[in-house]
Amino acid sequence: MKKIAILSLLFVAATATYAQEKRVETRTEVDNIGVEYKTKYVSAPSSNLYIQGSFGGTMLFGEDDSKLSFSERLRPSFSIVFGKKITPLLGARIGLEGNSLRGWNSNNGGSYPNHQSDPRKDYLDSKGVDTSNGYEQDYRYFSVNADVILDLLNAFEGKKRTDRKWELDAYGGIGILTTLERKGVDNKTSFAGRVGLATTYNVTDRIGINLDLGTAITGAEFDGHVGKGETFDFVNTIKVGVKWRFGKQGFKTVYSISSEQYAALSNYMSTVSTEQMEKGEPEEKVVVIAAKDKLLIPYVVFHEGKATFNEELQMVNISNAAKIINENPDCTMEIIGNTNSTTKEIAEQRANAVKEILVKRYSIAPERIVVKAEDMNEDNQTVHFITK
């Protein structure tokens, strides 16, 4: 309703000078048409790719591992991942990580999969190590991972962006964990579920610094010992890395409506144009197209990041602007490109695109139209009409 009122006020301002000499009876009709827009973000398969290398620490959480100190349990680890941003909201990646893990077994019972006795304890006993009060578990491992990534900022903000300085992602996936056979430890493979959070500070549009906190949840037999009541082992990681983006970055935004809605809307606008030509009395017909309760018009709304718009849906608004200026020879019009959500250059290109239509299609003198680029305090891709 706010935008409808603004457009009505603009029309009154445009006709004020003319009305001083001759009284004009004006009737404004406002129709609301509901349109369900679908927004798609598309990119080439070779776009929005990245590779990331990280280094940090890993800690095993099993049954008795807390009996070791924090520094004794924290082990170095590395990872390298290859990923792709599929949409501004979702991404995917595959990666390899690993190095070493350290835990503790207190000899308090339990079972040893595939063994009658504890192979790690047998190995240490053969080397003369006293294991009567427990012993240290020592592993070399690697993990092949596949994750789905959710961009949390784009998930909870209406505007989908890919150019933020800071990113915050949640991820979940699966991992295949493999321990290497050495010093009484079996060579075996386990599956794990993965969850985590990652944040990235983008130093440039290609390079970012990444912090990743993650957990892999696997079966209790991963550390070779299933203790009493133990169900799962956890491998927690914290890593810092560098992300390098390659290929073309960004998405093309495509707006679409169903074929049924498009046909109905086209028929309605044709009817509006015919009615305006047939009626002799001064009249303004304002067509307000609402998408999911958000008014997109009477402004001219452009495709994100571009100086193009859907003419079939919005030419009626430019036609109304042309009618106002043609019927009021003493007024001029400012066409203002909104810089709130784009660059000044693109905002000026949008305003000039509208001016070109008004000049070429509606024979309005170019000197009666002033093109500007200003912040209109609205985060949208619009061009505004103001008459003076």
C-alpha angles and dihedrals in degrees: 000000000000092000092046090054092049093053091048091052091050090054091051091050092050093055098040096096093045091048092059090070100034129019111235123195107219129186122192121203121195122197125184118209119189113221124178107215122199115205119205129185114208134183138163119269089248093054131094095019126152143177123208134192121194140179129193146108136311129199129192119219112197134140102292102014094108088073088076119077120255093252092049092053098043109092131179120258140173137202139189121194138183117205148166134210101227096182132352086267105040138042140165136212143179124206152167123228139161148098119155144346132194129200142153137245117199095194090242098141132269131125138287112218113235092005137087091211137019108285093195092053091046090053094049092046089054088055093052096254115151106238098167093109095038134282143240121265113216123188140178111203145159133199132207109208140190119192139180112216128210119200101222096193093054090042093059100033124072095223114071109216135176098182102072122135090222127042128190119194136178118203140188133179147117134288136198107217119197126186118204121233110252139128096001096320117124125234101239141144128228134181121233139189115229133207131165153133128248131186127191132196109205109219090182134356087271107034129055138172112231135202117193129189115185146162130205115200116202140158122293091247091068092094091047093251128085105199128199109292092356115142108163143022120214127209109197122192139187118188140171119208150158121252120204119192120207135178123038112326127214138037138263110236115222121190119198141169129197118276090244093054092044092053093047092048093048092050092049094050091049088053091050092051091049093049092050092052094046099048115083100196120087107268139159121209111197113195111199114193113203121199114193091335092308117118110230098173154073081059119069106252118207133203111268113274093001141091094231132095141181103271095189091062101039112027090096088069093052087047090055091050090050091050092053095052094042093051092049108052094180096058130085128204132225116208107200123193111211112237094184094099104020144032125289090244094057092043090055091047090054094049091048090050090057092044091053091055092049092049100043102034101032100031095234114164109253092226090064091062124071119194119211140166115215141150104261093188092244124108098226142102098256147140116209131210120218123175127203 
